[in-house]
Amino acid sequence: MNISKFFRLSLGVWRSQRTGHNHELSHVEDLQSTVTARPLNLDDPQLLKCCRDCGIDSYETSTPYRVDEDYEARFTHWEESHSYLVIPVPNPDNANQGTLLYCYLDLDLQPSRGTYELGRDGTLMLKITDENTVRDDRIWFPSANLRLHVSTIRPSDRSVTTTTFTSNVRTSPASTFPENKAIALQR
């Protein structure tokens, strides 16, 4: 598997179940969500703005996409929605390694920048470092319609404080979206 195929597999509509544990607060979260990942054209205004803000040319990206998530906490019935862009920027000499940008569309947050590496076994490893936190993620596909994701988050100067496990089951394939010129060029 290569990185373009990995991100193309991420497109579509997913039913997500996330369980997390904050070790410092002894807090457990149990969230369900619907996740919709849609491909972006390289001339998409939101993509262009995020790339400009991060000093990246949109034509350096590979398979950028938009994610819309609708969350619901199972026990408190708390609901929330968020949207963000996922923008892979592969290394020129090895596309299976590179920079990953997360640009939040509805939160007043600066874009997050991290690194990615796609392992030989098809597991995507992410490391995202912000001002105060370090986040390590592993994402893999046991099958084309099942995606698993584990994450650890810690303050940059301490041990792990939060762990999460997420399972995503595809409910609608990416083929339901119109053909995307940017992705078609990368096939």
N, C-alpha and C positions, 0 to 999 in steps of 0.2 A: 504494500500500500504506500502511496505517496501523500504528501500533505494536501494537494488539491483534492484528491479523492476523499481524504479524511473530512475535510471541511464540506465537500459536496454531500457526503453522507449525513452531515449535521443538519442539512436543510430539511424543511418540512414542518409538520405540526406534531408535537410530542405531548404526551401526558406524563407529568413529572411527579415523583414522590421524593421529598428530601427530608432526611432526618439529621439533625445536628445536635451537638453537645458543646456548651460553653463550660469548660472545666473550672474556670475561676468562679463563676456565678452559680455553678451546679444547675444550669438551665438547659432544658431539652426543648428543641423545636421539632415540629412535625408538620411539614408544609406540603400541600399539593398544588400543582400549577399546570396551566396549559402554556406551552412554549411554542411560539411560531418563529421559525428562522427562515427569512426570505433573502434571496440573493440581491446584491446591489449592482447597479451599473457603475462603471468607473467615472461617470459624469454626474452621479447622484449628488445633489447639493449638500446633504448632510455628510456624506463621505468626503467631499471636497473640503468642507469646513474643518472636519476633524483632522484630515491629513495636513491641511495648512497650519492648524493650531499645533500640530506635533512635528512640523518641519519635514513632512514626507510627501513625495509626489504620488498621487493616486495610482499612477501606472506602475509603481513599484510593488503594489499590493497584489495578493493572490486570493481569489475567492472571498472577497469581503461580503459580509451579510449583516442584516438587521435582525435583532431578537426582540420580540414582544412577549413579556411574561405576565400572566395573571395569577397571583398567589392567593391561597386561602389556607389559614391555619386551621387544622382540623378541630382543635379543642376550644379555641377562643373565637372562632369564626371571623377572625380579622382578615380583611381582604385588602389587596394592594396590587397595583400594576406598575411595571417599569419597562422601559425600552432602551436599548443600547446597540451600538455597532460593534461588531467583532471584525478586526482588520488585521489579517496576517501580512507581514512584510518579510518574505523569505530572504535569506542570505543569497547573494548572487552565485556563490560557488557550491551551495548545498541548500536546496529549497526545503529540506526536511528540518532545517533549523532556521530560526529567525526571531524577529520581534513581533509581539502581538499587542495591538492597541485595543482597549475597551473605551469607547466614547459614550458617555451616558447622555441620553437625549432629554430626560425629564427630571433629572436630579442636578442640583447645583454642585457638581463635582468636576474636578479636573480629569482629563483622560488618564486612564491607568496604562502603564507601559510595562511590559514584561518580556520574557524570552520563552520560546517554545522549542521543543525538540520532539520529533516523531521517532520513537524507538523501532527497532527491527521487528518487534512483535506487534506493531500497530498501536501502541499506547502513546498518546500525546501527553507530554510532561510540560507543565507550565510553571514558571516562577515569576510572580508579580510582586514587585517591591514598591511600596508607596512611602510617604514620609515617615509613617509610624508603624507599618505592618509589613510582614513578609507572608505571602500566600503561595503554597505549593499545591498543585493540582495534578491529578492523573485522570485521563479520560480515555475510554476504550469502547469498542463495539464487539460484544460477544457474537452478535448477528447484525444484519443490516437494519433491523427494526428495534434493536435494544442497545441503548448507550448507558454506560455506567461511569460514575464520576466520584472520586474521593478528593477531599480538600482538607488541608490543615492551614490554619491562620494563627500567626503569633505576632506579638509586638516585636519590633526589630531587635530588642535587647533582652528578650526572655524566651522561655520555652513555649511550646504549643499551648494555646488557650482554647481554640475552637477546632472541632473536627466535624466534617459533614460527609454523608454518603447520599448520593442521588442516583435514582434509576429513572430512565426515560424510555417510554414505549411509544413508538411512532404510531400516530393515528391517521396521518395523511402524508403521502409522499411528496417530495419536492417537485415531482413531475406535474403536480396540479398548478404550479406557478408558471407564468409565461417564460419562454426561453430567454435566457440572459446572455447578451452578447459577450460580456466580460468573461463569464464562465465558459461559454462555448469556445472562446479563443484559447483557453487554458487546457482543453481536453486533449 
